Amino acid sequence: MKHPVNIENYKSLYELSRDIGKMRYDAAAKLLEELAKDLQKQGDADFKRERRILAERLYKTAFVLESAALKMRKAWEICKPYMQEELKQDPEIR
């Protein structure tokens, strides 16, 4: 399926969102960054197909996700000093 409505191994998007919400903030920031990149690429593809309005919406969504990722990175910087033991087991995600 080109555009699935669920993620394999998750019964619902609610369950997926809860697991993402439990992620360490550096990992959550990386996820948002990667999602933003993917939507940017989709926007580029739609722009080339002359789907300008769709492309614009995807670009704006990517921008908002990039902004959210920056805010999450700032939250991570606040938490990072308290996470030193965990960082020994799982290095910081950039």
C-alpha positions as CSV (number, residue, x, y, z in Angstrom):
1,M,0.0,0.0,0.0
2,K,1.4,3.4,-1.0
3,H,-0.2,5.3,1.8
4,P,-1.0,3.0,4.8
5,V,-3.3,4.2,7.5
6,N,-1.6,2.2,10.3
7,I,2.0,1.1,11.2
8,E,2.8,-2.6,11.3
9,N,2.8,-4.0,14.8
10,Y,0.6,-1.1,16.1
11,K,-3.1,-1.6,16.6
12,S,-3.8,2.1,16.5
13,L,-2.3,5.5,15.8
14,Y,-3.1,6.3,19.5
15,E,-0.8,3.5,20.6
16,L,1.9,4.7,18.2
17,S,1.7,8.2,19.5
18,R,2.0,7.1,23.1
19,D,5.2,5.2,22.3
20,I,6.6,8.1,20.4
21,G,5.7,10.3,23.4
22,K,7.7,8.1,25.7
23,M,10.9,8.4,23.6
24,R,13.9,10.2,24.9
25,Y,13.8,13.8,23.6
26,D,16.8,13.5,21.3
27,A,15.3,10.5,19.6
28,A,11.9,12.2,19.3
29,A,13.6,15.3,17.8
30,K,15.4,13.0,15.2
31,L,12.0,11.4,14.3
32,L,10.4,14.8,13.7
33,E,13.4,15.9,11.6
34,E,13.2,12.8,9.5
35,L,9.5,13.1,9.1
36,A,10.0,16.8,8.0
37,K,12.6,15.7,5.4
38,D,10.2,13.0,4.0
39,L,7.3,15.5,3.7
40,Q,9.7,18.0,2.0
41,K,10.6,15.3,-0.6
42,Q,6.9,14.5,-1.1
43,G,6.3,18.2,-1.6
44,D,9.0,18.4,-4.2
45,A,7.5,15.5,-6.1
46,D,4.1,17.0,-6.0
47,F,5.5,20.4,-7.1
48,K,7.1,18.7,-10.1
49,R,3.7,17.1,-10.9
50,E,2.2,20.6,-10.8
51,R,0.2,19.9,-7.7
52,R,1.2,23.3,-6.3
53,I,-1.4,23.6,-3.5
54,L,-0.6,20.1,-2.2
55,A,3.1,20.8,-2.4
56,E,2.7,24.1,-0.5
57,R,0.8,22.3,2.3
58,L,3.5,19.7,2.6
59,Y,6.2,22.3,2.7
60,K,4.4,24.2,5.5
61,T,3.9,21.0,7.4
62,A,7.6,20.1,7.1
63,F,8.5,23.6,8.3
64,V,6.3,23.2,11.4
65,L,7.8,19.8,12.1
66,E,11.3,21.2,11.8
67,S,10.3,23.9,14.3
68,A,8.9,21.3,16.7
69,A,12.2,19.3,16.3
70,L,14.2,22.4,17.3
71,K,12.0,22.9,20.4
72,M,12.4,19.2,21.3
73,R,16.2,19.5,20.9
74,K,16.1,22.4,23.4
75,A,14.0,20.3,25.8
76,W,16.7,17.6,25.4
77,E,19.5,20.0,26.2
78,I,17.6,20.8,29.5
79,C,17.2,17.1,30.3
80,K,20.6,15.8,29.1
81,P,22.6,16.6,32.3
82,Y,20.2,14.4,34.2
83,M,20.5,11.5,31.7
84,Q,24.2,10.6,32.0
85,E,23.6,7.0,33.2
86,E,21.2,6.4,30.3
87,L,23.6,8.0,27.8
88,K,26.3,5.5,28.8
89,Q,24.0,2.7,27.6
90,D,22.4,4.5,24.6
91,P,24.5,7.4,23.1
92,E,22.9,10.6,22.1
93,I,21.1,10.7,18.8
94,R,22.0,13.5,16.5
